[in-house]
Amino acid sequence: MNSSKISPSALTEIISELRTKLHDFSRAATLRKEELLKQLLQKHVRSPQLLARLYRLCSFLLAYPADQKQYRLALQLIHHLQAQVQQLPKVASLRLENSALPGTACNVSLSLHLTKVLKEALGPALNIFSIDATAEELEAVLAAVLPPLAKPAIVDQHLTAAELRRLLLHNRKDVLVQLIRWFDACVLTEEVKESLWQKLKVYVRFVVPSADPQHDGLFDPTYIQTGRLKKPIRVRITAGPMLREEKLSAAQRAALLLRARLALAARQRETDPITYADERCVRMFRADRGFYIALFSMLPVFRLPLETYVGYLIFKHGLPIAYGGCWMFHFRARTGIHVFEEFRGGESLYAFAQVLRLYHQCFGITQFFADSFQLGKNNEEGIRSGAYWFYHRLGFRPVDQRLRKQAEREAQLLKKQPGHRTPDSLLRAFAAGPVELLLDRKKTSPDPLCISEYFLKCWLKGSFHYRLFSLIDFVNVSVGIRELHYWSADERHAVLKLIPLLHVTEWSGFSQKDRRQILNLLRMKGGADETAFVRATQKSEVWERWLMALTVRRSDGLA
């Protein structure tokens, strides 16, 4: 297609008009948007900043098109813009680094695990951009990961940071591969390795891959939701049909996980369930209106001791638009959502409602919490956007009864006066504490933070004689189970994380059978999928008594 050049001022006018009509789905606005898209398909955009602005507008149009024709035009323009990114002069392309646009470079500091898996997937396309650690940090990390015979050559030489970097980078085709090998070879826990890797401050560089939403067959290309945005005033989580799980092959699970990791890495973000995801447990569910929700469970070695942390990524017409997760414990879960900037103003409320419905459907969660940061505490963006009302419309209410009454009065005022805006001071007051969505008052759970605080008090006060029992000691002596050799390494690891908590439990009210059941439930934490663990604890009366014993002792000050 032949493209004519366009002046920045003329292009700015077209982009501004397109932006003003982005949320207008009237027939006149739809026809005008199509005219503007056709004009842009004939133009050659030379400004990096305007390329980025236009790409983000097109992404929104792909996610929320007025009709099929608009979707096709937006997709064509996306491809047209990606081709123009490749034609930019080197100096101009540098301005698009870390913009997350396909075809542009991304320089990002990632965890060791994510660096490893992306290196395996991308090969030479992922390499070191810089190592920003100080001389002291470099020396300490290298001394920890290198073989003992090599340490004097590092430590005793008192090399500067520049000399240490030259030592690492000199005459090596792929320094990143060598660094990863050193970390793999050292005998340290995964947690310690990750901590040392962060001290290195390694920045890697890769080119963001092209973003064709239908290229890998993960999403149904025949179904495109068009028409006005669905922005309900209030959403009932339990209303509506169950989300349908898509059957994924091993190759599709791998492709979906790679897409999720790259989507976050390109935006210089990470979340543990996606970084440390177990590829075997990747799942995807189809909602209506073109939404898909992918769930990611963590590898056993990286799982939390008490909570089950499962992340999600929301797709609309194959484009990743938002991510988040749920920290689940029994019937309760802490949750939140981050919508990518270019997709804000769309159907975020409706999409998050589907996420909550999915966690209720898959994991039986009946008690959701959003923490104060999500609402705006120490988060000015949350205050400016009125984040509290986003959660209020989903049914969340302040846990604090005084704030709850105040929020209800403000909600009534907004209903009576449509032009009224809640003062920032009041939004900050609402953000002082968490909000709660309760789907079933009969199914609630204690806060796992209470259990953690109880154990910490025991530890700090020295109210018990703690020593590191081996797993076999505790299992055979305290509980009496002798089938330890049938347990997998992951199951042993899961129980080992909670051995100290088991030691501070007052077992006088629990029979041998009760203790056996609790230990078997903890063993499930190290199973192939934590879903079974969550569901089993919800059905166990013994588990509820154990939680109550721990939280009651904390509240009574028995620690």
Order of alpha helices (4+ residues) and beta strands (2+ residues): beta-alpha-alpha-beta-alpha-alpha-alpha-beta-alpha-beta-alpha-alpha-alpha-alpha-alpha-beta-beta-alpha-alpha-beta-beta-beta-beta-beta-alpha-beta-alpha-alpha-alpha-beta-alpha-alpha-beta-alpha-alpha-alpha-alpha-alpha-alpha
